[in-house]
C-alpha cells in the first residue's frame, strides 16, 4: 500500500507543476532596427527583459541597427513575443538565428 501512496504523491506533484516541468531555456539572436541613439539600446534591452520568461538580454549597437541576444524560457515566451515586444516599442526586429 505504501508504494501506491508514494506513486500517487509523485504523480500529483508532476501534474501540479504542469508544462513548466518540461520548459527549455533557449537563446536567440534578433536584428533590431531604428537603434540610432545612445538611449535606444538600453530601451531595447529593458523592453526584452520585461517579456515574461526572459532571463538574459545583451544588446550590441552598430550603425542604426543592433543585435540582441536573448535567453528565455520556452514555456513562457517565444521568438514571436520577443519580436512583437521590440516592434511595439518602435524597434522592429527579426530573428537571425
The first five atom37 places (N, CA, C, CB, O) and aatype in JSON, in Angstrom:
{
  "aatype": [20, 20, 20, 20, 20, 20, 20, 20, 20, 20, 20, 20, 20, 20, 20, 20, 20, 20, 20, 20, 20, 20, 20, 20, 20, 20, 20, 20, 20, 20, 20, 20, 20, 20, 20, 20, 20, 20, 20, 20, 20, 20, 20, 20, 20, 20, 20, 20, 20, 20, 20, 20, 20, 20, 20, 20, 20, 20, 20, 20, 20, 20, 20, 20, 20, 20, 20, 20, 20, 20, 20, 20, 20, 20, 20, 20, 20, 20, 20, 20, 20, 20, 20, 20, 20, 20, 20, 20, 20, 20, 20, 20, 20, 20, 20, 20, 20],
  "atom_mask": [
    [1, 1, 1, 1, 1],
    [1, 1, 1, 1, 1],
    [1, 1, 1, 1, 1],
    [1, 1, 1, 1, 1],
    [1, 1, 1, 1, 1],
    [1, 1, 1, 1, 1],
    [1, 1, 1, 1, 1],
    [1, 1, 1, 1, 1],
    [1, 1, 1, 1, 1],
    [1, 1, 1, 1, 1],
    [1, 1, 1, 1, 1],
    [1, 1, 1, 1, 1],
    [1, 1, 1, 1, 1],
    [1, 1, 1, 1, 1],
    [1, 1, 1, 1, 1],
    [1, 1, 1, 1, 1],
    [1, 1, 1, 1, 1],
    [1, 1, 1, 1, 1],
    [1, 1, 1, 1, 1],
    [1, 1, 1, 1, 1],
    [1, 1, 1, 1, 1],
    [1, 1, 1, 1, 1],
    [1, 1, 1, 1, 1],
    [1, 1, 1, 1, 1],
    [1, 1, 1, 1, 1],
    [1, 1, 1, 1, 1],
    [1, 1, 1, 1, 1],
    [1, 1, 1, 1, 1],
    [1, 1, 1, 1, 1],
    [1, 1, 1, 1, 1],
    [1, 1, 1, 1, 1],
    [1, 1, 1, 1, 1],
    [1, 1, 1, 1, 1],
    [1, 1, 1, 1, 1],
    [1, 1, 1, 1, 1],
    [1, 1, 1, 1, 1],
    [1, 1, 1, 1, 1],
    [1, 1, 1, 1, 1],
    [1, 1, 1, 1, 1],
    [1, 1, 1, 1, 1],
    [1, 1, 1, 1, 1],
    [1, 1, 1, 1, 1],
    [1, 1, 1, 1, 1],
    [1, 1, 1, 1, 1],
    [1, 1, 1, 1, 1],
    [1, 1, 1, 1, 1],
    [1, 1, 1, 1, 1],
    [1, 1, 1, 1, 1],
    [1, 1, 1, 1, 1],
    [1, 1, 1, 1, 1],
    [1, 1, 1, 1, 1],
    [1, 1, 1, 1, 1],
    [1, 1, 1, 1, 1],
    [1, 1, 1, 1, 1],
    [1, 1, 1, 1, 1],
    [1, 1, 1, 1, 1],
    [1, 1, 1, 1, 1],
    [1, 1, 1, 1, 1],
    [1, 1, 1, 1, 1],
    [1, 1, 1, 1, 1],
    [1, 1, 1, 1, 1],
    [1, 1, 1, 1, 1],
    [1, 1, 1, 1, 1],
    [1, 1, 1, 1, 1],
    [1, 1, 1, 1, 1],
    [1, 1, 1, 1, 1],
    [1, 1, 1, 1, 1],
    [1, 1, 1, 1, 1],
    [1, 1, 1, 1, 1],
    [1, 1, 1, 1, 1],
    [1, 1, 1, 1, 1],
    [1, 1, 1, 1, 1],
    [1, 1, 1, 1, 1],
    [1, 1, 1, 1, 1],
    [1, 1, 1, 1, 1],
    [1, 1, 1, 1, 1],
    [1, 1, 1, 1, 1],
    [1, 1, 1, 1, 1],
    [1, 1, 1, 1, 1],
    [1, 1, 1, 1, 1],
    [1, 1, 1, 1, 1],
    [1, 1, 1, 1, 1],
    [1, 1, 1, 1, 1],
    [1, 1, 1, 1, 1],
    [1, 1, 1, 1, 1],
    [1, 1, 1, 1, 1],
    [1, 1, 1, 1, 1],
    [1, 1, 1, 1, 1],
    [1, 1, 1, 1, 1],
    [1, 1, 1, 1, 1],
    [1, 1, 1, 1, 1],
    [1, 1, 1, 1, 1],
    [1, 1, 1, 1, 1],
    [1, 1, 1, 1, 1],
    [1, 1, 1, 1, 1],
    [1, 1, 1, 1, 1],
    [1, 1, 1, 1, 1]
  ],
  "atom_positions": [
    [[0.8, -1.19, 0.0], [0.0, 0.0, 0.0], [0.86, 1.27, 0.0], [-0.92, -0.01, 1.19], [0.51, 2.24, -0.67]],
    [[1.97, 1.26, 0.73], [2.83, 2.43, 0.82], [3.4, 2.83, -0.55], [3.95, 2.17, 1.79], [3.44, 4.03, -0.85]],
    [[3.87, 1.88, -1.4], [4.36, 2.29, -2.71], [3.3, 2.97, -3.57], [4.89, 1.08, -3.44], [3.62, 3.85, -4.36]],
    [[2.06, 2.58, -3.41], [0.99, 3.21, -4.19], [0.8, 4.65, -3.74], [-0.33, 2.43, -4.03], [0.57, 5.53, -4.57]],
    [[0.89, 4.91, -2.45], [0.75, 6.27, -1.94], [1.91, 7.14, -2.43], [0.69, 6.26, -0.39], [1.7, 8.29, -2.81]],
    [[3.11, 6.59, -2.42], [4.28, 7.34, -2.92], [4.13, 7.66, -4.4], [5.57, 6.54, -2.69], [4.43, 8.77, -4.84]],
    [[3.65, 6.68, -5.16], [3.45, 6.89, -6.59], [2.39, 7.95, -6.83], [3.04, 5.57, -7.28], [2.56, 8.82, -7.69]],
    [[1.3, 7.9, -6.08], [0.24, 8.89, -6.22], [0.75, 10.28, -5.87], [-0.97, 8.52, -5.34], [0.4, 11.25, -6.54]],
    [[1.55, 10.39, -4.83], [2.1, 11.69, -4.44], [3.03, 12.24, -5.52], [2.85, 11.58, -3.1], [2.99, 13.42, -5.84]],
    [[3.86, 11.38, -6.06], [4.78, 11.81, -7.12], [4.01, 12.24, -8.36], [5.76, 10.69, -7.47], [4.35, 13.24, -8.99]],
    [[2.99, 11.49, -8.72], [2.19, 11.82, -9.9], [1.47, 13.15, -9.7], [1.17, 10.7, -10.18], [1.41, 13.97, -10.62]],
    [[0.92, 13.38, -8.51], [0.23, 14.65, -8.27], [1.2, 15.83, -8.32], [-0.48, 14.61, -6.91], [0.83, 16.91, -8.76]],
    [[2.43, 15.63, -7.88], [3.44, 16.68, -7.94], [3.76, 17.03, -9.39], [4.71, 16.25, -7.2], [3.86, 18.2, -9.74]],
    [[3.92, 16.01, -10.23], [4.2, 16.25, -11.65], [3.04, 16.96, -12.31], [4.5, 14.92, -12.38], [3.25, 17.9, -13.07]],
    [[1.84, 16.55, -12.03], [0.67, 17.18, -12.63], [0.49, 18.61, -12.14], [-0.57, 16.37, -12.34], [0.03, 19.47, -12.89]],
    [[0.83, 18.87, -10.9], [0.68, 20.21, -10.34], [1.64, 21.2, -10.97], [0.9, 20.18, -8.84], [1.31, 22.38, -11.11]],
    [[2.83, 20.75, -11.37], [3.8, 21.65, -11.98], [3.47, 21.93, -13.43], [5.19, 21.07, -11.88], [3.94, 22.92, -13.99]],
    [[2.67, 21.09, -14.05], [2.21, 21.31, -15.42], [3.35, 21.34, -16.42], [1.45, 22.6, -15.51], [4.35, 20.63, -16.27]],
    [[3.19, 22.16, -17.45], [4.15, 22.22, -18.55], [5.48, 22.82, -18.13], [3.57, 23.02, -19.69], [6.49, 22.6, -18.8]],
    [[5.51, 23.58, -17.04], [6.76, 24.21, -16.64], [7.83, 23.19, -16.28], [6.52, 25.14, -15.47], [9.01, 23.51, -16.31]],
    [[7.42, 21.98, -15.95], [8.4, 20.94, -15.64], [9.19, 20.57, -16.89], [7.71, 19.71, -15.06], [10.29, 20.02, -16.79]],
    [[8.64, 20.86, -18.05], [9.28, 20.48, -19.3], [9.77, 21.7, -20.09], [8.32, 19.68, -20.16], [10.05, 21.6, -21.28]],
    [[9.88, 22.83, -19.43], [10.34, 24.04, -20.08], [11.81, 23.91, -20.46], [10.13, 25.26, -19.17], [12.59, 23.22, -19.81]],
    [[12.15, 24.58, -21.54], [13.51, 24.56, -22.03], [13.99, 25.99, -22.17], [13.62, 23.79, -23.39], [13.25, 26.85, -22.64]],
    [[15.21, 26.25, -21.77], [15.8, 27.57, -21.96], [16.38, 27.62, -23.36], [16.88, 27.87, -20.89], [17.09, 26.71, -23.79]],
    [[16.08, 28.69, -24.08], [16.54, 28.85, -25.46], [17.18, 30.23, -25.61], [15.37, 28.67, -26.46], [16.76, 31.19, -24.96]],
    [[18.17, 30.32, -26.46], [18.8, 31.61, -26.77], [18.62, 31.88, -28.25], [20.31, 31.61, -26.38], [18.84, 31.01, -29.09]],
    [[18.21, 33.1, -28.55], [18.04, 33.51, -29.94], [18.69, 34.87, -30.14], [16.53, 33.54, -30.33], [18.93, 35.61, -29.19]],
    [[18.96, 35.2, -31.39], [19.53, 36.49, -31.73], [18.55, 37.25, -32.61], [20.9, 36.33, -32.45], [18.03, 36.71, -33.59]],
    [[18.31, 38.5, -32.25], [17.43, 39.36, -33.04], [18.24, 40.47, -33.67], [16.29, 39.94, -32.16], [19.14, 41.02, -33.04]],
    [[17.91, 40.81, -34.91], [18.45, 42.0, -35.55], [17.41, 43.09, -35.35], [18.78, 41.77, -37.1], [16.27, 42.96, -35.8]],
    [[17.79, 44.16, -34.67], [16.85, 45.21, -34.27], [17.14, 46.48, -35.06], [16.94, 45.49, -32.75], [18.29, 46.93, -35.13]],
    [[16.11, 47.06, -35.65], [16.22, 48.27, -36.47], [15.96, 49.52, -35.63], [15.25, 48.22, -37.66], [15.47, 49.41, -34.5]],
    [[16.27, 50.68, -36.17], [16.0, 52.01, -35.58], [16.79, 52.28, -34.31], [14.52, 52.14, -35.28], [16.38, 53.11, -33.5]],
    [[17.89, 51.62, -34.12], [18.73, 51.86, -32.94], [19.75, 52.93, -33.35], [19.44, 50.53, -32.42], [20.85, 52.62, -33.79]],
    [[19.34, 54.19, -33.19], [20.14, 55.27, -33.76], [20.72, 56.25, -32.75], [19.31, 56.01, -34.72], [21.43, 57.17, -33.14]],
    [[20.43, 56.06, -31.46], [20.99, 56.98, -30.47], [21.45, 56.21, -29.24], [19.95, 58.06, -30.08], [21.21, 55.0, -29.12]],
    [[22.09, 56.91, -28.33], [22.68, 56.28, -27.16], [21.62, 55.68, -26.22], [23.52, 57.29, -26.41], [21.93, 54.77, -25.45]],
    [[20.4, 56.17, -26.26], [19.36, 55.64, -25.37], [18.58, 54.47, -25.98], [18.4, 56.74, -25.01], [17.83, 53.81, -25.27]],
    [[18.75, 54.22, -27.25], [17.97, 53.17, -27.92], [18.3, 51.76, -27.42], [18.2, 53.24, -29.41], [17.39, 50.99, -27.12]],
    [[19.56, 51.42, -27.34], [19.94, 50.07, -26.91], [19.44, 49.75, -25.51], [21.46, 49.9, -26.97], [18.92, 48.65, -25.28]],
    [[19.57, 50.67, -24.54], [19.01, 50.38, -23.22], [17.49, 50.19, -23.24], [19.36, 51.49, -22.26], [16.95, 49.39, -22.47]],
    [[16.79, 50.93, -24.1], [15.34, 50.77, -24.22], [15.01, 49.39, -24.76], [14.73, 51.86, -25.13], [14.1, 48.72, -24.27]],
    [[15.75, 48.95, -25.78], [15.55, 47.62, -26.36], [15.8, 46.55, -25.29], [16.48, 47.4, -27.59], [15.02, 45.6, -25.15]],
    [[16.87, 46.71, -24.56], [17.2, 45.74, -23.51], [16.1, 45.69, -22.45], [18.54, 46.08, -22.86], [15.66, 44.6, -22.06]],
    [[15.66, 46.84, -21.98], [14.62, 46.9, -20.95], [13.31, 46.29, -21.48], [14.39, 48.36, -20.49], [12.63, 45.57, -20.76]],
    [[12.98, 46.58, -22.74], [11.76, 46.05, -23.35], [11.79, 44.53, -23.38], [11.59, 46.61, -24.76], [10.81, 43.88, -23.03]],
    [[12.91, 43.96, -23.8], [13.02, 42.5, -23.88], [13.06, 41.86, -22.5], [14.27, 42.11, -24.66], [12.51, 40.77, -22.3]],
    [[13.69, 42.51, -21.54], [13.77, 41.98, -20.18], [12.38, 41.87, -19.55], [14.67, 42.87, -19.31], [12.15, 41.0, -18.71]],
    [[11.47, 42.74, -19.94], [10.12, 42.74, -19.38], [9.21, 41.66, -19.97], [9.49, 44.09, -19.6], [8.11, 41.45, -19.45]],
    [[9.63, 40.98, -21.01], [8.83, 39.88, -21.57], [8.89, 38.72, -20.57], [9.35, 39.45, -23.0], [9.98, 38.29, -20.21]],
    [[7.74, 38.21, -20.13], [7.74, 37.09, -19.18], [8.54, 35.91, -19.72], [6.31, 36.65, -18.87], [8.36, 35.5, -20.87]],
    [[9.42, 35.37, -18.89], [10.22, 34.22, -19.28], [11.63, 34.56, -19.73], [9.54, 33.48, -20.36], [12.47, 33.67, -19.84]],
    [[11.9, 35.83, -19.99], [13.24, 36.24, -20.43], [14.16, 36.32, -19.21], [13.2, 37.62, -21.19], [13.84, 36.96, -18.2]],
    [[15.31, 35.65, -19.32], [16.25, 35.64, -18.2], [17.51, 36.46, -18.46], [16.64, 34.22, -17.89], [18.12, 36.97, -17.51]],
    [[17.92, 36.61, -19.72], [19.12, 37.38, -20.04], [18.95, 38.09, -21.38], [20.36, 36.46, -20.07], [18.36, 37.55, -22.31]],
    [[19.49, 39.31, -21.44], [19.48, 40.09, -22.69], [20.81, 40.82, -22.81], [18.28, 41.1, -22.72], [21.27, 41.44, -21.85]],
    [[21.42, 40.75, -23.98], [22.62, 41.52, -24.29], [22.37, 42.21, -25.62], [23.92, 40.6, -24.34], [21.98, 41.57, -26.6]],
    [[22.59, 43.52, -25.66], [22.35, 44.3, -26.88], [23.65, 44.96, -27.31], [21.23, 45.36, -26.66], [24.33, 45.61, -26.51]],
    [[23.99, 44.79, -28.59], [25.18, 45.4, -29.16], [24.75, 46.31, -30.3], [26.18, 44.32, -29.66], [24.1, 45.86, -31.25]],
    [[25.11, 47.59, -30.23], [24.75, 48.57, -31.26], [25.76, 48.55, -32.4], [24.67, 49.98, -30.65], [26.94, 48.23, -32.23]],
    [[25.24, 48.92, -33.61], [26.14, 49.12, -34.74], [25.41, 49.82, -35.87], [26.73, 47.78, -35.22], [24.55, 49.23, -36.52]],
    [[25.73, 51.05, -36.11], [25.26, 51.84, -37.26], [23.76, 51.77, -37.52], [25.98, 51.41, -38.48], [23.36, 51.34, -38.61]],
    [[22.94, 52.15, -36.59], [21.5, 52.2, -36.81], [20.75, 50.9, -36.57], [21.24, 52.62, -38.17], [19.52, 50.88, -36.57]],
    [[21.49, 49.82, -36.36], [20.86, 48.55, -36.01], [21.53, 48.02, -34.75], [20.96, 47.52, -37.18], [22.54, 48.56, -34.29]],
    [[20.97, 46.99, -34.2], [21.57, 46.35, -33.03], [21.34, 44.85, -33.12], [20.98, 46.94, -31.71], [20.44, 44.38, -33.82]],
    [[22.15, 44.13, -32.4], [21.97, 42.7, -32.26], [21.62, 42.45, -30.8], [23.26, 41.9, -32.69], [22.34, 42.86, -29.9]],
    [[20.5, 41.78, -30.59], [20.06, 41.45, -29.24], [20.11, 39.93, -29.08], [18.62, 41.99, -28.95], [19.47, 39.19, -29.83]],
    [[20.87, 39.48, -28.12], [20.95, 38.06, -27.8], [20.09, 37.85, -26.56], [22.44, 37.58, -27.57], [20.35, 38.42, -25.5]],
    [[19.06, 37.01, -26.71], [18.04, 36.87, -25.67], [17.93, 35.4, -25.26], [16.68, 37.4, -26.15], [17.79, 34.52, -26.1]],
    [[17.98, 35.16, -23.95], [17.77, 33.82, -23.4], [16.42, 33.84, -22.69], [18.93, 33.39, -22.42], [16.15, 34.72, -21.88]],
    [[15.57, 32.86, -23.0], [14.22, 32.84, -22.46], [13.73, 31.42, -22.22], [13.28, 33.57, -23.39], [14.28, 30.46, -22.75]],
    [[12.7, 31.32, -21.41], [12.04, 30.06, -21.06], [10.97, 29.79, -22.11], [11.43, 30.1, -19.6], [10.05, 30.6, -22.26]],
    [[11.07, 28.68, -22.83], [10.14, 28.39, -23.92], [8.72, 28.11, -23.44], [10.63, 27.22, -24.71], [7.79, 28.13, -24.25]],
    [[8.54, 27.85, -22.16], [7.19, 27.64, -21.63], [6.47, 28.97, -21.4], [7.25, 26.84, -20.32], [5.25, 29.0, -21.26]],
    [[7.23, 30.07, -21.35], [6.64, 31.37, -21.05], [6.73, 32.36, -22.2], [7.3, 31.95, -19.84], [5.96, 33.32, -22.24]],
    [[7.64, 32.16, -23.13], [7.84, 33.11, -24.23], [8.26, 32.36, -25.48], [8.89, 34.2, -23.86], [8.66, 31.19, -25.42]],
    [[8.18, 33.05, -26.6], [8.7, 32.51, -27.85], [9.29, 33.66, -28.66], [7.57, 31.77, -28.67], [9.19, 34.82, -28.26]],
    [[9.91, 33.33, -29.77], [10.58, 34.35, -30.58], [9.57, 35.39, -31.07], [11.3, 33.7, -31.79], [9.89, 36.58, -31.13]],
    [[8.38, 34.96, -31.42], [7.35, 35.91, -31.89], [7.04, 36.95, -30.82], [6.07, 35.16, -32.29], [6.84, 38.12, -31.15]],
    [[6.99, 36.56, -29.56], [6.72, 37.5, -28.47], [7.86, 38.5, -28.33], [6.51, 36.75, -27.14], [7.62, 39.67, -28.04]],
    [[9.08, 38.06, -28.53], [10.24, 38.95, -28.45], [10.21, 39.98, -29.58], [11.55, 38.14, -28.5], [10.42, 41.17, -29.35]],
    [[9.94, 39.5, -30.79], [9.86, 40.39, -31.95], [8.72, 41.39, -31.76], [9.65, 39.57, -33.25], [8.88, 42.57, -32.06]],
    [[7.59, 40.91, -31.27], [6.44, 41.8, -31.05], [6.76, 42.87, -30.01], [5.22, 40.98, -30.6], [6.36, 44.03, -30.17]],
    [[7.46, 42.5, -28.97], [7.81, 43.46, -27.91], [8.68, 44.59, -28.45], [8.53, 42.74, -26.75], [8.42, 45.76, -28.18]],
    [[9.72, 44.25, -29.21], [10.59, 45.3, -29.74], [9.86, 46.16, -30.77], [11.85, 44.69, -30.37], [10.05, 47.37, -30.82]],
    [[9.05, 45.52, -31.58], [8.29, 46.25, -32.6], [7.32, 47.22, -31.94], [7.53, 45.27, -33.51], [7.19, 48.36, -32.39]],
    [[6.64, 46.78, -30.89], [5.71, 47.66, -30.17], [6.43, 48.85, -29.54], [4.97, 46.88, -29.09], [5.83, 49.91, -29.36]],
    [[7.7, 48.69, -29.21], [8.49, 49.77, -28.61], [9.1, 50.69, -29.67], [9.59, 49.18, -27.73], [9.8, 51.64, -29.33]],
    [[8.85, 50.41, -30.95], [9.37, 51.25, -32.02], [10.66, 50.77, -32.64], [9.56, 52.62, -31.52], [11.32, 51.49, -33.38]],
    [[11.04, 49.53, -32.32], [12.27, 48.96, -32.83], [11.97, 47.62, -33.51], [13.31, 48.77, -31.69], [12.12, 46.57, -32.89]],
    [[11.55, 47.66, -34.78], [11.23, 46.4, -35.48], [12.44, 45.46, -35.46], [10.8, 46.69, -36.95], [13.58, 45.89, -35.58]],
    [[12.16, 44.18, -35.31], [13.25, 43.21, -35.27], [12.86, 41.95, -36.02], [13.64, 42.88, -33.82], [11.7, 41.74, -36.38]],
    [[13.87, 41.12, -36.22], [13.63, 39.8, -36.84], [14.68, 38.85, -36.27], [13.71, 39.86, -38.42], [15.8, 39.25, -35.95]],
    [[14.29, 37.6, -36.17], [15.21, 36.58, -35.68], [16.23, 36.27, -36.76], [14.45, 35.3, -35.25], [15.87, 36.12, -37.93]],
    [[17.49, 36.17, -36.38], [18.55, 35.84, -37.34], [19.19, 34.5, -37.02], [19.6, 36.92, -37.36], [20.12, 34.08, -37.71]],
    [[18.7, 33.84, -35.99], [19.3, 32.56, -35.62], [18.24, 31.6, -35.21], [20.31, 32.73, -34.49], [18.54, 30.46, -34.86]]
  ]
}
